[in-house]
Amino acid sequence: MDALASLLDGPRARGAFLLKAVLDPPWAMRVQDRAPLTLVAMLRGEAWAIPQAGEPVKAGAGEVMIIRGPDPYVVADDPATPPGIVIHPGGRCSDPTGRDLHDELTLGVRTWGNAPDGAHRMLVGTYRMSGEIGARLLAALPPLLTVEPESPLVALLEQEMTRDEPGQEVMLDRLLDLLLITSLRTWFTRRRDAAPAWYRALADPVVGRALRMMHQDPARPWTVAALAGRTGVSRAALARRFTELVGEPPMAYLTGWRLALAADLLREPEATVASVARRVGYGSPFAFSAAFKRVRGVSPRQYRAMVTGSRDGEHSPAPATDRDTAADSPEG
């Protein structure tokens, strides 16, 4: 698996919030749902995204905005339009005074807005939990980006959103995942300058090879000497060049990569602390748990419960094993 493939392997929507918004100007929505990631695919007209910090960004028909939370932001027909709608956690909407607007704005199956044939149309897809995205991917993204993916997925997603059939939620979740992956693959390809330092460093013949080896086989007991021998340079030369291009030494990067990968693996229903520790290169679950808690602030078992835990009773944490309990016990 190459570095980009492993980065994009994370999205797994579970009951994502999806709707088609149909609006006539003037309109503006303040989004304070604290969701980790939202896609806005423009079907007709244009929209502005105004982050809490930073410059407004405009998207026209055919473009997709990807907005990273959890900070509030505004989506509007014009940056000067004051918000008349507030989006809260769970997709609840109100006016700025708190008055519920659900019935007033509902236009049909997963369709919402202030005019049945509004000049501005967009599809909105929101991932509700950070564990559905993957820590590595969220860390690699800017707060706001726009891209024009060359894909029929937007049209297919729009078509499916108007249906109300058995299994429709799973279908929509998977289409949202594919749209996100397609959009980000296009963005990473076209905007290498905006990608994280390690992604840009993949183009370097020495550092890029070292990065690919760590990405492809994180469980191997890598050392700087081993990586240097495989890349054909001295240990000192690799350490110096790697730190210069990536921004941290090779072993510090490897630790971060392993723990980010572990955070994604812990979302798998059958994962145990011991199995994840082996897959990311730790000799014992005790060592893995200590490293994970040092970086994340919670033990692997606690983290797994957080990201796979129930949302209104939908998902329950994977059962603990004796080895999980033993791995977590030194950390309380």
N, C-alpha and C positions, 0 to 999 in steps of 0.2 A: 504494500500500500504506500503510495507516495504521500508527501507531506500535506498537500492540499486535500487529497482524498481523506486522509485521517482527520484533518480539521473539519471537513464537511460531513463526517460520518455520524455526527452527534444528534442533529435535530430529530426528535421523536414527539410530535404533538400528541397530547392526550386530552380530547374534549376541548380543542382550541376554540376561542371565541371568534366567530366568523359572521360577517354581515356585509350586505351591499348597501352603501350609503348613497342616497339620491337627493341632491340639494340644489336649491336655487339661491344665488347670492342675495343679500349678504349673509354669510354664515361663518361661525368660528366655534371650535370645540376645544376646551381645555381638558387634556387627558391626564388624569392623575390616578390611574389604575395600578401603578407600581409594577406593571408587567415587565418582564425582562427584555422582550423583543416584540415588535409589531411591524407587519408589512402593510403598506398602503399601495395598492395597484390602481393607477388611474385609468379609467375606461373612457371618460369624456371630460372635457374641460381641463382645469388645472387646480392645483392646491398648493398652499405654502405650509411648510412645517417650520415652526418657530421654537427652537429649543430654549430651555431655561437659561443656558449660557451659550453664546455663539450666534452666528449669523443665520437669518432665515434662508431656507432652501425651497426652490420651486420645482414642482414636477408636473409635466404635461401628460396628455394621453399617451399610453404605451409605456410609461415609465413606472418604476416601482421604487417607493421610498422604504428604507429599512431603518427603523428607529429603535435605538437601544435604551432601555429603561435602567433603573426605575424612576429617574427624575421626571417631573411633570413637563409637558410640552403642549403647544397649541397647534392645531391643524385648522387652516382657514382659507377662505377664498382670497383674502388679502391680508398682509401683515397688520394693517391698520384696523381691521374689524375686531371689535371687542368680543370675547367669548360669550355666547348666549346659552351654550350647552356645556355641561361638565360630565365627564365620563369617570365613574368610580370603579373600584375593584369589583370584579364579577360582571362587568358590563353594564352595571346600573347607570342610568343617565338622569340628570336633573338640570334645572336651570340654576343660575348662580345663587339663588336663595335657598336651594335645596328641594324645590318642588319637583316631584317625579314627572318625567316626560315620556315614559315608556309607551303608554297608550296613545298619546298625542303624535308620536313620531313613527309608530309602527305602520308599515305599508304592505306587509305580506310576509311570506316565508323568508326569514333571514334578510329582510329588506326594511330599510329604515331611512327616514329623512323628512324634509319639510315640503316636498313636492313630488308627486308620482312620476313626473317627466322632467325632473330637474336638469339644469344645464350642466351640473357637475355630478359625475358618477364615479364611484370608487369601490373597490373591494378592500375590506379591512380584515386582516387575520392576526390574532394576538395569541402568543404563547403565554400561558398564565403562570408557569413555574420555571425557575431557572434550570432545574434539572432536565427539562425537556430540550434544552439547547446544548448544553455542554460548556463547561468553564473555559475550555481552550478557545472555542469559537467566539464567545462573548468578549473575551479578553483581546481578541484580534481585531475587533470591529470598532470604528469610530462611533460617536453618539448618533450620527445621522449620515446616511449616504443615499444617493439615487443612482439607479442603473436602468438601462433599457434592455432587458433580456430578450434574446431571439428565441422565443419559445411559445407554443400554443397553450401553455399551462394556464395563463390568465383567463383565456376564453373558456377553457374546460372547467376551471374552478367556478367561473360565473354561472355556467350552465348547471353544474352540480348543486350550487348553493340554492337554487330555486326549487329543488326537489325535497320532498319529505318522505323518505322511504326507509325501510329497515336497513340498518348498516350504514346509513348515510354519514353519520358522524365519523366513522373510521375512514370512509372514502375521502371526506373533506380534510381530515387530519393528514393523510398521506399526500394529498395534492398540495396542501400548504407546505409540507416538508420539501417536496420536490421543487416548488416555486422558490422557496428560500435558497435551496442548494444551487439551483440554476442561476438565480440572480447573483449570488455571492461568487460563484465560479466566474461569471462574466466580469464582475467588479474586480476580483483579484487579478484577472488576466489583463484588464485594461488599465488598472490603477496600481501598478506595482509600487509607485512612489508612496502611496498611502497605506500600503500593507505593513505589517509589523517587521521589525528589523530582521528577525530570523528568516522571514519569508524572502526578503530581498537578498539576504546572504546566501540563499540557495544557489544563486547564480555564480558565486565564487567557486573556482575549481577545487580549492582545498577545503574551505569551511563548508561549502555546500555538500561535499561528499561526507564530511563528518556528521553534519546534520541529518542527512538521509540515513546513515547507518544507525544513528540514535532513534530516529523516527520509526524505522522499519523493524528494529529489534531492541526495544527498550529493556527487555529482561536480561540481555547480555551484561555481564559484569564489566562494563566499559571503564577504562582508565584513560587519562590523557595520553599516556605512552602508547596504549593499544590503538587509539584513534590516530595518533600521529604516524604510527607504523603503517596503518592501512591507507593513509593519505599521502605518504611519501615525503613528509617533512619532519623536522625535529620537534620534540615535545615543546620546547620554548617557542618555536615559530608558530605552531598551531595555537597554543594558549594565547599568544599575543594577537594573532590575526583574528581568532575567534572572538576574543573580548572586544576588539576594535569594531568588528562588523555587527555582532549580535548584541553587545552591550553588557555581557556578563561572561564569566569564565565557563569553559565547557562543562565541568561537573556541576556547577550551579544551574546551568541550563538543563542538564539531564535530569537533575532532581525535580525541577519545576515541571518538566515535560512528563516525567513519570507520575507525579502527583496529580497533574491535570488529567492525564489519561485515566488514572485510578478513580478520580471523581466521576468520570463518565461511566467507567465499568461498574461502579457501585450501584448504578441505576438499574442494572440488569436484574430481573427477578430472582434468579438462582445464585447470584453472586454472594460469596462469603468473603470475609476479610482475608482469610488465608489464601483463597484462590486468586483474589485480586493482587495480593502481595506478590505471589509467584509470577503473575503475568506482567508486572511492572518492575521486576528485578530486585525485590527485597528478599533476603534470605530467611526472614521469619516474620510472622504477623506482628510480633511485638515491635520490631524495628520499623515496620511500615506504619503501624498505628502511631508510634511516637512521632515520626516524621510528618504524617498527615495532620495530626493534631497541632503540631508546632506551626504549620502553615495555615491550616483552615480554622483553627480554634475549637474544633469539635473532633471527636474520634470518628473513624470510618463508619462504625456502626450507627452512631448518631446522625452522621451526614446522610447515610443511606435511608434512614427513617425519615429524614426531612424531605429528600427529593423523590422518594417513592411513596411517601405517606399519603393517607387518605385525603381526598378533597371531596367533602360531602359524602364520605364513605365509599368513594369509587375505587381507591387503590389502597391496599394495606401493605405495610412493610414486609420484606422477605423475612422469614423466620430466622431467629438467631440460632447459631450452632454453638456447641461447647467451645470450639476453637475461636469463634468470634468473641464470645464472652471473655475468654482468657486473654485474647489480644487486646481487648479494650480495658481490662481490669487495672493495669498499671496506671492508667491515666484518670481513673475515677469515672 
